[in-house]
Amino acid sequence: MRLPNFVWVFEMLCLLGIFSGIIFAEKLTLAENGASDYVILVSPQASEVERYAAAELQKYLGQITGSRLSIETRANGKPFIVVGNHPLARKIRVASRYAGDDAFRQKTAGANLFLKGATERGTLYAVYNFLEAQGCRWFTPAIPQLAGHHEFVPKRATLAINATDSFKRPLMKYRKRDGDIGRRSNTAATWTPILEWAAKMRANSFSLSLRAYEEHRELLKTETEKRGMILQVGQHDVMNEFLAPQKYFAAHPEWFGLIDGKRTLRARGKQVIFETANAKAMKTFENNLIAYLESRPEIDVFQLWLADAGLWSESAEAQKMGAPAERMAIFIQQITKALRSAKLKTKISFIAYSFYTEPPRNMNFEPQTILEFCPINQNHSFSLDDAAAPENRKYYEQLQKWIKRFPGEVTHYSYYAKFSWRSLPVVLPLQIAREIKNWHRIGEVGTSIYSEPGNWLALEFNHAAFSRASWEENFDAEKWYDEYLQARFGAAAQAMKRYHALATRISLEALIPQSADKNDTRDFQDLLAQTQAAMHEAMEKADTPDAKWLVGKLAWQPEYLALALRFRDAQRAEDKEQMNQLRGAIARLIAARANDGTTLDRGYGYQLMQEDAPQ
């Protein structure tokens, strides 16, 4: 409805501060003694994301001040906080570098405040940025295991802010959270808290396995749309879903891979990729995928991954297509072309992974295709670009080739929350920050990291640092780390910082195969003693209920490290009896805590880690 002109004139005068009683004031008092004169303004045509952003602002300001600001479309003479694209904010410009840029601006004008993004998602981030400036902290998702200890919201009798005009924009274009790689510990009860936390950390994309998405589709669709997140679905399930062996194998065995002269689904302990050289098999796969995506228009990016480290067909027609990397390129290009012919807007992403991290010669990919580079065996004792680790250096050189030659966008599929670490303590916030800054420098445009709730606390600092480094252009990781330690552990902060360094060194140098460089773990007994002492000191110094709770949750980790070191020695000595005894001891230790926020349900020694499937 068109408002009378005098109403708009009146509200524009309010915007200038004429009726506010505070003209160009140095501070805006938003609330005082549990009361506020302010209203939150959204456009009458506000999007779902903008309305959600306004509701989040209302909720947290209420918790901070005790005052509930109403959400309106008109100010009616009151001072206001505009959230998003209200008509009064039409002259507030937010610079944008590309479609979907999540930049935002926070600006005061007279007594009024504007929180506006270049995208509706950017507006949500502007709200969270503003709340963080008031002292809010979101440490972990509010999953059942951690609820009540997941955030800090200050209480203030008076909430006043300085006049400001600030602008922020993300370092990385894509900031993805992988929600269900392997379907380990996420449930219907954890999806919403994970997504809530991810949005607060400025993640703009969320990915799921096909099975997980279909199992929880309505919930996941609702929660991602509410936050304007880019929805990615697919992963390693896709081959069996769109060329289902139970449906096609009996009638068309020639559609499936040939290994050792036999058409088969599995060989040598691995899945076999279907016969991509067979035109009818490919056409059937295409048609089934297109039908699925037509029925799921909410999916923004389809993750076209084949079997995890699967075997490629040895048939003569397949061999003519070239090495696996070349066949993968042809497969991706053909499917992408089919989707465009079907007028689908869904983007395709794929992974440079396993035995095709080396780029193919064929680079006839469409520009909207997304590549995720996956250095599965990175030695995390070093950054990817560190020549001291030969495997890392090889990956880094391959990554640079992809960036130089690939016509689409290259993103980084990281392993800083790696499953095969078996929830061992590995805390690397400073290295993460350096890595992400370098990935951006050389031309990558996105990052991703696993988001399993079951062992969140074991990797909390990695999760938080990864999010900050992916968003902030000038992230001061050292300052952030010290402040985060203080916020989480209080008087125990320095003891936990020592514990992080010691425990991480034991995990990486003695236990995790990709980085362990010692044949004998006896050299680590002194480090283990120091680790135990640091944890004991932290337990004694923890001085707040939250710090005591958190240190108490992590206090079992030194025992886990000690058992893992003994298991590693038994493994190297090929003492199977001792290995079995220690495996049992570790299993009991893990079972008592499985998915409690500190560990997943599989501990060190579940399998010989060198033989684990890449994860």
Secondary structure, 3 states (H helix, E strand, C coil): CCCCHHHHHHHHHHHHCCCCCCCCCCEEEEEECCECCCEEECCCCCCHHHHHHHHHHHHHHHHHHCCCCCEECCCCCCCEEEECCCHHHCCCCCCCCCCCCCCEEEEEECCEEEEEECCHHHHHHHHHHHHHHCCCEECCCCCCCCCCCCEECCCCCEEEEECCEEEECCCCCEEEEECCCCCCCCCHHHHHHHHHHHHHCCCCEEEEEHHHHHHCHHHHHHHHHHCCCEEEEEECCHHHHHCCHHHHCCCCHHHCCEECCEECCEECCEEECCCCCCHHHHHHHHHHHHHHHHHCCCCCEEEECCCCCCECCCCHHHHCCCCHHHHHHHHHHHHHHHHHHCCCCCEEEEEECHHHCCCCCCCCCCCCCEEEECCCCCCCCCCCCCCCCHHHHHHHHHHHHHHHHCCCEEEEECCCCCHHHCCCCCCCHHHHHHHHHHHHHHCCCEEEEECCCCCHHHHHHHHHHHHHHHHCCCCCHHHHHHHHHHHHHHHHHHHHHHHHHHHHHHHHHHHCCCCCCCCCHHHHHHHHHHHHHHHHHHHHHCCCHHHHHHHHHHCCHHHHHHHHHHHHHHHHCCCHHHHHHHHHHHHHHHHCCCCCCCCCCCCCCCCCHHHCCCC
